[in-house]
């Protein structure tokens, strides 16, 4: 295999930030990009001077404003986010819980938008970040309606335990996915982080295919009977809008 081009090395550096962390040291970037430290130092320096990467006071790096602006223009994600925001805002006003919109990217859930308020429970998701499909509400929805091959890949790649409540048994996971397909709702309780409960519903396109998932994340003691109907109604309304415009 020929050595990677300069463009390939730069793409590997930028992709190092796609795993959910907002800041990485130079050593972490080089390890993830599989680059020698000297090469990484030179290329990261050039990206920093160009505004694609920012160097923090403590020496760590994060995605720069210039790269963020380019990424924000991704047509499909931007259009879906723009359509969803009014529905997400309405859902937040009713529940005052975290409201999230995610799509599947490979074997992860990619978060396109998140709304939260001062009374919302703390969560680990962030816009542009990725989290596992098997341990999140949006992930369960996206996985339940994905091709069977995707489920096989998720299972074969391992089901890590994020908390003591995470479903890590393939049989239990498949049963949970079947329940999502039956009810149209995914519920995870303290599987991604302790002290949170996630409830998600599918967002469908014009052909009925699931293109995204809408969720609320709240406290485990929340009476879900009071919020699930609102979530489902909102997801269906968004689906109708998406079918007509997306």
C-alpha positions in Angstrom: 0.0 0.0 0.0 1.5 3.4 -1.0 2.2 5.9 1.8 -0.6 8.4 2.5 -0.6 11.7 0.7 -0.4 15.0 2.4 -4.1 15.4 1.9 -4.6 11.9 3.5 -2.6 12.9 6.5 -4.5 16.1 7.0 -7.8 14.2 6.7 -6.6 11.7 9.3 -5.7 14.6 11.7 -9.1 16.2 11.3 -10.9 12.8 11.6 -9.1 12.4 15.0 -11.7 14.8 16.4 -14.7 12.8 15.1 -14.8 10.4 18.0 -16.6 12.7 20.5 -13.7 14.5 22.3 -13.7 18.2 22.0 -10.0 18.6 22.7 -6.9 16.4 22.1 -3.2 16.7 22.8 -0.7 16.6 19.9 0.3 13.1 21.0 -3.4 11.9 21.0 -3.9 13.4 17.5 -0.8 11.7 16.1 -1.8 8.3 17.7 -5.2 8.4 16.2 -4.0 9.7 12.8 -1.2 7.1 12.9 1.4 9.8 12.1 4.9 10.4 13.5 5.0 13.1 16.1 7.2 15.3 13.9 4.9 15.1 10.9 1.8 15.7 13.1 3.4 18.7 14.7 4.2 20.3 11.3 0.7 19.6 9.8 -1.2 20.5 13.0 0.8 23.8 13.1 -0.3 24.6 9.5 -3.9 23.8 10.3 -3.7 26.0 13.4 -2.3 28.9 11.4 -5.1 28.5 8.9 -7.8 28.5 11.5 -8.9 24.9 11.0 -7.6 23.9 14.4 -7.2 26.0 17.6 -4.5 25.6 20.2 -5.7 26.0 23.8 -3.8 27.7 26.5 -2.9 24.3 28.1 -1.5 23.1 24.8 -4.4 20.9 23.7 -6.1 21.4 20.4 -9.8 21.7 19.3 -11.7 22.2 16.0 -11.3 25.7 14.8 -14.0 28.2 13.8 -13.1 28.0 10.2 -13.6 24.3 10.0 -16.7 24.5 12.1 -18.2 27.0 9.6 -17.5 24.8 6.7 -18.9 21.8 8.5 -22.1 23.7 9.4 -22.8 24.1 5.7 -23.2 20.4 5.0 -26.4 20.5 3.0 -28.3 17.4 4.2 -27.5 17.9 7.9 -28.2 21.7 7.8 -31.5 21.2 6.0 -32.7 18.6 8.4 -31.6 20.6 11.4 -33.3 23.7 10.2 -36.6 21.8 9.7 -36.3 20.1 13.1 -35.5 23.1 15.2 -39.0 24.5 15.6 -40.3 21.1 16.6 -37.4 20.6 19.1 -38.1 24.0 20.6 -41.8 23.2 21.1 -40.8 19.8 22.6 -38.4 21.5 25.0 -41.1 24.0 26.1 -43.4 21.2 27.0 -40.9 18.9 28.7 -38.0 21.2 29.8 -35.8 18.1 29.2 -32.8 17.8 26.9 -34.1 17.5 23.3 -31.8 15.8 20.7 -31.7 15.1 17.0 -29.4 12.4 15.6 -28.7 10.5 12.5 -26.7 7.3 12.0 -23.2 7.6 10.7 -21.6 4.2 10.3 -21.8 2.4 13.6 -22.4 5.6 15.7 -25.2 8.1 16.4 -24.2 11.5 15.1 -25.9 14.4 17.0 -27.1 17.2 14.7 -28.7 19.4 17.3 -29.3 19.5 21.1 -31.4 21.9 23.2 -31.2 22.1 26.9 -32.0 24.5 29.8 -30.9 25.2 33.3 -33.1 22.6 34.7 -32.2 19.9 32.2 -30.2 16.9 33.5 -26.5 17.0 32.5 -25.7 14.8 29.5 -22.6 13.9 27.5 -23.9 14.4 23.9 -22.8 17.4 22.0 -23.6 18.8 18.5 -21.3 17.1 16.0 -20.4 14.4 18.5 -20.9 10.7 18.2 -22.1 8.1 20.7 -22.7 4.4 20.6 -25.9 3.1 18.9 -26.5 0.3 21.5 -26.5 2.5 24.6 -28.5 5.6 23.6 -32.1 6.2 22.9 -31.5 7.8 19.4 -29.0 5.0 18.7 -31.5 2.3 19.5 -34.1 3.8 17.1 -31.5 4.2 14.3 -30.2 0.7 14.9 -33.7 -0.9 15.1 -34.6 0.4 11.6 -31.1 0.0 10.0 -30.3 -3.0 7.7 -29.6 -6.2 9.6 -26.0 -6.0 8.5 -25.5 -2.9 10.6 -26.8 -4.7 13.7 -24.4 -7.6 12.9 -21.5 -5.2 12.7 -22.4 -3.4 15.9 -22.7 -6.7 17.8 -19.5 -8.2 16.3 -17.5 -5.0 17.1 -18.5 -5.4 20.8 -21.1 -3.9 23.1 -19.1 -2.0 25.7 -20.6 -1.3 29.1 -20.8 2.5 29.6 -22.5 2.0 32.9 -23.6 -1.0 35.0 -27.0 -0.8 33.3 -25.8 -0.9 29.6 -27.2 -3.8 27.6 -24.1 -5.7 26.5 -25.8 -9.1 25.7 -26.6 -9.5 22.0 -29.7 -11.4 22.7 -31.1 -8.7 25.0 -30.1 -6.0 22.5 -31.9 -7.8 19.6 -35.0 -8.1 21.8 -34.9 -4.4 22.7 -34.6 -3.5 19.0 -37.6 -5.7 18.1 -39.5 -3.8 20.8 -38.6 -0.5 19.3 -39.9 -1.7 15.9 -43.1 -2.9 17.6 -43.8 0.2 19.6 -42.0 3.0 17.7 -40.2 4.2 20.8 -36.9 3.4 22.4 -36.2 3.8 26.1 -32.8 3.5 27.7 -32.4 4.0 31.5 -28.9 5.0 32.7 -27.2 3.0 29.9 -25.1 5.9 28.6 -24.7 7.8 31.8 -26.0 7.3 35.3 -28.9 9.6 36.3 -30.4 9.9 32.9 -33.3 8.3 31.0 -33.6 8.6 27.2 -36.7 8.2 25.1 -36.5 8.4 21.4 -38.8 8.1 18.3 -38.1 7.8 14.6 -38.2 10.6 12.1 -39.2 9.2 8.7 -38.6 10.4 5.1 -41.0 10.5 2.2 -40.7 6.8 1.5 -41.3 5.9 5.2 -37.6 5.2 5.8 -36.1 6.2 9.1 -33.7 9.0 8.5 -33.2 10.4 12.0 -34.2 10.0 15.6 -35.7 12.6 18.0 -35.3 12.1 21.7 -35.6 13.7 25.1 -33.2 12.9 27.9 -34.5 13.4 31.4 -34.2 12.0 34.9 -35.0 8.3 35.5 -37.8 9.1 37.9 -39.7 11.0 35.2 -43.2 9.5 34.5 -42.7 8.6 30.8 -46.4 8.3 30.3 -46.5 12.0 30.5 -43.8 12.7 27.9 -43.9 9.8 25.4 -47.2 10.9 23.6 -45.8 14.4 23.1 -42.5 13.0 21.8 -44.3 10.7 19.3 -46.6 13.4 18.1 -43.7 15.8 17.6 -41.7 13.1 15.7 -44.6 12.4 13.4 -45.2 16.1 12.8 -41.6 16.6 11.9 -41.7 13.5 9.7 -44.6 15.0 7.7 -42.6 18.2 7.3 -39.5 16.3 6.3 -41.5 14.3 3.7 -42.6 17.5 2.0 -39.4 19.4 2.1 -36.3 17.3 2.8 
